[in-house]
């Protein structure tokens, strides 16, 4: 069964479930297409799915331009804009409407923008993958009165008579997507929650961010930025921009996190079922009241990241707290004298290699550690590309394969005017490109340097 909406306007409707649209695949597979010039706006669900509730063996496709799910509200539980109830799935690739992102200014207690709720029938999932690499998917300015301002995920597990405990894992995938300027008390951008069975078996939720062909060249691929941890009265809370609860997963490549407000940018509650990964990331200009990253007892890898300009990290807190095995490599810390790293696990396996940091005392076990300040093109205006002749250029060995930086441009560019350390790879989120044109050195720019 297929239903396509073109030039449609479900507006100002009210229902218990699915204020604008309730779409069920109960008798077999069913597909709902939101085609061009379709807007689902100003609808209300007394329970869940303010704009759209999709459930059963159903798939939502919202990939066309000029598609808008906006100003909807779920009063009871989850999914202000879109609620996906497992085994349903959502494909969202639209850049949205001229006035805002595809998921815009929706409200719910959990998952102001999108909620993914797994059930006994199967897992709930969504991919936010840009249909046009030059126009990212945007989930913006949504609000959760409790948790998950942009996206909320909840998995499911149950014990069968045989004693087996099958899991239905809620999963979010991003490639060329923005979850920006949302608000919630906890997980203001993304909240990956955990379901507990009656024997306290935890079923965590998963968040994956990829770099690839859906990411435009010259722009940050994925973003979780400008989100605020606040209560319904806009008072600051101790929440995080991304919260991953017990036995969840966060693996992110080409991720920028700027201008978030809360206690942490990323917090892991305790353990994860997959090691945390942050690769080619920028964590900059966030305003915090505790650690920037607090990783619980989860093993973690942080590679090729730039951490700079984050404000109000309180005295007594480190930039990174990791109480388990940690690999921290090829990265830049530009946080003045703030303690870079705290790991209270004396038996943790620590790999600290090819780092540039203004503070070095907490990194004493590192190899290839450079103490000093990186020079950025224009940090005052948020440009954290490395400036010409900066520390951090051409430091580390190359890596086999087509490895890309945060701008989706190739790594291992050997600069002729910079002496190599152990190879041509730059530290941090960005690789300075050959013949690159940047704001501070424009004398040789002629517009033909890069695509």
C-alpha positions in Angstrom: 0.0 0.0 0.0 1.3 3.5 -0.9 -0.1 6.9 -0.1 1.6 10.0 -1.7 0.7 13.5 -0.6 1.6 16.3 -3.0 0.6 20.0 -2.5 -1.1 18.8 0.6 -1.8 20.8 3.8 -2.9 18.8 6.9 -3.4 21.8 9.2 -4.9 22.6 12.6 -6.3 19.1 13.3 -6.7 17.4 16.7 -6.6 13.7 17.5 -5.6 11.4 20.3 -2.8 9.8 18.3 -1.3 11.5 15.2 -2.7 15.0 15.2 -2.1 15.6 11.5 -1.6 12.1 10.1 -1.8 8.6 11.7 -0.4 6.0 9.3 -0.5 2.3 10.1 1.0 -0.7 8.3 -1.1 -3.3 10.0 -2.0 -5.5 7.1 1.5 -5.5 5.4 4.1 -3.1 4.2 2.8 0.5 3.7 4.6 3.6 2.5 3.7 7.2 3.1 5.4 9.8 0.8 5.4 13.5 1.7 6.1 14.9 -1.8 6.9 18.5 -2.8 4.9 21.4 -1.3 3.4 19.3 1.5 3.2 20.8 5.0 1.9 19.2 8.2 1.5 22.2 10.5 -0.2 23.3 13.6 -1.7 20.0 14.6 -2.2 18.6 18.1 -2.2 15.1 19.5 -3.7 14.6 22.9 -1.4 11.7 23.5 1.5 11.2 20.9 2.6 12.1 17.4 1.6 15.7 17.2 2.3 16.1 13.4 2.6 12.5 12.2 2.4 9.1 14.0 3.7 6.2 11.9 3.5 2.6 13.2 3.4 -1.1 12.2 5.1 -2.2 9.0 5.1 1.4 7.7 7.7 3.7 6.2 7.6 7.5 6.1 9.5 9.1 3.2 10.0 12.9 3.5 12.8 13.5 1.0 11.3 16.1 -1.4 12.0 19.8 -1.2 9.5 22.2 0.2 8.4 19.7 2.8 7.5 21.0 6.3 6.5 19.4 9.6 6.1 22.4 11.9 4.3 23.9 14.9 2.8 20.6 15.9 2.4 19.4 19.5 2.0 16.2 21.4 0.5 16.9 24.8 0.8 13.5 26.4 4.1 11.7 25.7 6.3 11.6 22.6 6.9 13.0 19.2 5.9 16.6 18.7 6.7 16.5 15.0 7.1 12.9 14.1 6.6 9.7 16.2 7.9 6.4 14.8 6.6 3.4 16.6 8.5 0.1 15.8 8.7 -1.6 13.5 8.1 1.5 11.5 10.9 3.5 9.9 11.4 7.1 8.7 13.5 8.4 5.8 14.0 12.1 6.1 16.1 13.9 3.5 14.3 17.1 2.7 16.0 20.4 3.3 12.7 21.7 4.6 10.6 24.8 3.7 11.8 28.2 2.9 11.0 29.4 6.4 12.7 26.6 8.3 14.0 23.0 8.6 11.9 20.0 7.7 11.2 19.3 11.4 10.6 22.8 12.9 9.3 24.2 16.1 7.4 21.2 17.4 6.8 20.4 21.0 6.3 17.3 23.2 7.3 16.0 26.6 9.8 13.6 25.0 11.2 14.1 21.5 10.1 17.6 20.6 11.1 17.1 17.0 11.2 13.3 16.5 10.6 10.3 18.8 11.7 6.7 17.9 9.9 4.2 20.1 10.6 0.5 19.7 7.9 -2.0 20.5 7.5 -5.8 20.9 6.8 -5.9 17.1 10.2 -4.5 16.1 12.7 -1.7 16.3 12.0 2.0 15.4 14.5 3.8 13.3 15.1 6.9 11.2 17.8 8.1 8.9 18.4 11.8 8.4 20.3 11.7 5.1 20.4 14.8 2.9 18.8 14.3 -0.5 20.9 17.2 -1.8 24.4 17.4 -0.3 24.3 21.2 -0.5 21.2 21.4 1.6 21.3 19.4 4.8 18.4 18.0 6.6 17.5 20.3 9.5 15.7 19.4 12.8 15.6 22.8 14.4 14.0 24.9 17.1 11.9 22.0 18.6 11.3 21.7 22.3 10.9 18.9 24.8 9.4 19.8 28.1 11.3 16.8 29.5 13.9 15.1 27.3 15.1 14.9 23.8 14.6 18.4 22.4 15.5 17.4 18.8 15.3 13.6 18.9 14.3 11.1 21.6 15.0 7.3 21.2 13.8 4.5 23.4 14.5 0.8 22.7 12.6 -2.2 23.9 13.3 -5.7 25.3 11.3 -8.5 26.8 11.9 -11.9 28.3 10.4 -14.9 26.4 9.4 -18.2 27.9 12.6 -19.7 26.9 14.5 -17.2 28.9 15.8 -15.3 25.8 15.7 -11.5 25.9 15.4 -10.2 22.3 16.1 -6.5 21.9 14.4 -4.1 19.6 16.9 -1.3 19.3 15.9 2.2 18.4 18.4 3.7 16.0 19.1 7.1 14.5 21.4 7.5 11.5 22.7 10.9 10.2 24.6 11.9 7.1 24.4 15.6 6.1 22.0 16.6 9.0 21.6 19.4 11.5 20.0 19.0 14.9 20.3 22.6 16.0 18.7 25.2 18.3 16.5 22.8 20.1 15.7 22.8 23.8 15.0 20.3 26.6 15.7 19.6 30.2 18.0 16.7 29.3 19.4 15.6 25.9 18.5 19.0 24.4 19.7 17.8 21.0 19.6 14.0 21.3 18.5 11.8 24.1 19.2 8.0 23.6 17.2 6.4 26.4 17.4 2.9 27.8 14.5 0.5 28.4 14.7 -1.9 31.4 12.9 -5.2 31.6 11.3 -6.5 34.8 14.7 -8.2 35.6 16.5 -4.9 35.0 18.0 -6.0 31.7 19.0 -2.7 29.9 18.2 -2.2 26.2 20.1 0.9 25.0 19.5 3.1 21.9 21.9 3.9 19.1 23.1 7.0 17.4 25.3 6.8 14.3 26.7 9.8 12.3 28.5 9.2 9.0 30.6 11.2 6.5 29.8 10.4 2.9 28.4 11.4 -0.4 25.4 13.1 1.3 27.8 15.6 2.9 28.6 18.7 0.9 32.2 19.7 0.3 33.4 22.7 2.2 30.6 22.5 4.9 30.5 20.7 8.2 28.7 17.4 7.5 26.8 16.7 10.7 25.9 19.2 13.4 24.4 19.2 16.9 24.7 22.9 17.8 23.0 25.7 19.5 20.9 23.4 21.7 19.9 24.5 25.2 19.4 22.5 28.4 16.6 24.4 30.0 13.3 23.7 31.8 9.9 24.9 30.7 10.6 28.3 32.2 13.9 28.6 30.4 15.9 28.1 33.5 19.2 26.3 33.0 19.5 22.7 33.9 22.3 20.2 34.4 21.4 18.5 31.1 23.6 17.7 28.1 23.3 18.3 24.4 23.7 14.6 23.7 22.9 12.1 26.4 23.5 8.4 25.9 22.0 6.2 28.6 23.2 2.8 29.7 24.2 0.2 27.1 23.5 2.6 24.2 25.9 3.7 21.4 27.3 6.9 19.9 29.6 6.6 16.9 30.0 9.9 15.1 32.2 11.0 12.2 32.4 14.6 10.9 30.4 16.1 13.7 30.4 19.8 14.8 29.0 20.8 18.1 29.0 24.6 18.6 27.2 26.9 20.9 25.4 24.4 23.1 24.4 25.4 26.6 24.2 23.0 29.5 26.4 20.9 31.9 28.0 18.9 29.1 28.2 18.6 25.4 28.2 14.8 25.5 27.4 12.6 28.5 27.5 8.9 28.7 25.6 7.6 31.7 27.9 4.6 32.4 28.5 1.7 30.0 27.9 1.3 26.2 27.5 -1.8 24.1 29.7 -0.3 21.4 32.8 1.8 22.2 32.1 5.5 21.8 33.7 7.1 18.7 34.2 10.8 17.9 36.2 11.2 14.7 36.9 14.4 12.8 34.9 16.5 15.3 34.8 20.2 16.3 33.6 21.0 19.9 33.8 24.7 20.1 32.3 27.8 21.7 29.9 25.8 24.0 28.9 27.2 27.4 29.2 24.5 30.1 28.9 24.1 33.8 30.8 20.8 34.1 33.0 18.6 31.8 32.7 19.1 28.1 32.8 15.3 27.6 32.0 12.9 30.4 32.2 9.3 29.1 31.2 7.2 32.1 32.8 3.7 32.2 32.5 3.3 28.4 35.6 2.7 26.3 36.1 5.6 23.9 38.1 6.8 20.9 38.5 10.5 20.2 40.4 11.1 17.0 41.1 14.1 14.8 39.1 16.5 16.9 39.5 20.2 17.6 38.3 21.3 21.1 38.5 25.0 21.5 36.9 28.1 22.9 34.5 26.4 25.2 33.5 28.7 28.1 32.7 28.5 31.8 34.0 25.0 32.4 33.9 25.2 36.1 37.1 25.0 38.3 37.7 21.4 39.3 36.4 19.9 36.1 38.5 18.6 33.2 37.6 19.0 29.5 37.4 15.2 29.1 36.5 12.7 31.9 36.9 9.1 30.8 36.8 6.5 33.5 37.7 3.5 31.3 39.9 2.7 28.3 40.6 5.7 26.1 42.3 6.4 22.8 42.9 10.1 22.2 44.8 10.8 19.1 45.6 13.4 16.4 43.7 16.1 18.3 44.0 19.8 19.4 43.0 21.2 22.8 42.9 25.0 22.8 41.4 25.6 26.3 44.1 27.5 28.0 45.3 26.1 31.3 42.1 24.1 31.9 42.9 20.5 32.8 42.5 18.5 29.6 41.9 14.9 30.9 40.8 13.1 34.0 40.7 9.3 34.1 40.1 7.8 37.6 40.6 4.2 36.5 44.2 3.4 37.3 44.0 0.2 35.2 42.6 1.8 32.1 44.3 1.2 28.8 45.3 4.7 27.7 46.6 5.6 24.2 47.5 9.3 24.0 49.3 10.2 20.8 49.9 13.1 18.5 48.3 15.8 20.6 48.6 19.6 20.6 47.5 21.2 23.9 48.1 24.3 25.9 47.9 22.3 29.1 50.1 19.2 29.3 50.2 18.1 32.9 47.2 15.8 32.6 48.6 14.4 29.3 52.0 13.3 30.8 51.7 9.8 29.4 51.2 11.0 25.9 53.7 10.4 23.1 54.3 13.0 20.3 52.8 15.6 22.6 53.2 19.2 21.5 52.6 21.8 24.2 51.5 25.2 22.8 48.6 27.1 21.3 47.2 26.4 17.8 46.7 29.4 15.5 43.3 29.4 13.9 42.1 31.4 10.9 39.5 33.3 12.8 38.6 31.8 16.1 36.8 35.0 17.2 34.2 34.3 14.5 34.1 30.5 14.8 36.6 29.6 12.1 38.8 26.9 13.5 40.8 25.9 10.4 44.5 26.0 11.2 46.2 29.1 10.0 49.3 29.1 7.9 52.4 28.0 9.8 50.3 27.0 12.9 51.4 24.3 15.2 49.5 21.2 14.3 50.2 21.3 10.5 51.9 18.3 8.9 52.5 16.4 12.2 51.2 12.9 12.0 51.6 9.9 9.7 49.3 9.4 6.7 46.4 6.9 6.8 45.6 4.5 3.9 42.3 5.2 2.2 40.1 8.2 1.4 39.9 9.7 4.9 38.1 13.0 5.0 38.1 16.0 7.4 35.1 17.8 8.9 34.7 19.8 5.6 34.6 16.5 3.7 37.9 17.3 2.1 40.9 14.9 1.8 43.4 14.4 4.6 47.2 14.1 4.3 47.8 17.2 2.2 51.6 17.7 2.4 52.2 21.5 2.6 55.4 22.5 0.8 56.1 25.4 3.2 55.8 23.3 6.4 58.3 20.9 7.7 56.8 17.5 8.4 56.9 15.9 11.8 56.2 12.2 11.2 54.0 12.8 8.1 51.7 15.2 6.3 48.6 14.8 8.4 47.3 17.8 10.3 46.0 17.5 13.8 42.4 18.4 14.6 39.1 18.5 12.7 40.4 20.2 9.6 43.1 19.5 7.1 44.7 22.6 5.6 44.3 22.1 1.8 47.0 22.7 -0.8 46.7 26.3 -2.2 43.8 26.9 0.2 42.2 30.3 0.4 41.3 31.4 3.9 40.1 34.6 5.4 43.5 35.7 6.8 45.6 35.0 3.8 43.7 36.1 0.7 46.4 37.8 -1.3 46.8 34.8 -3.6 43.1 33.9 -3.8 41.7 34.0 -7.3 38.6 31.7 -6.8 40.1 28.7 -8.6 41.7 27.0 -5.6 39.0 24.6 -4.5 35.6 23.4 -5.8 
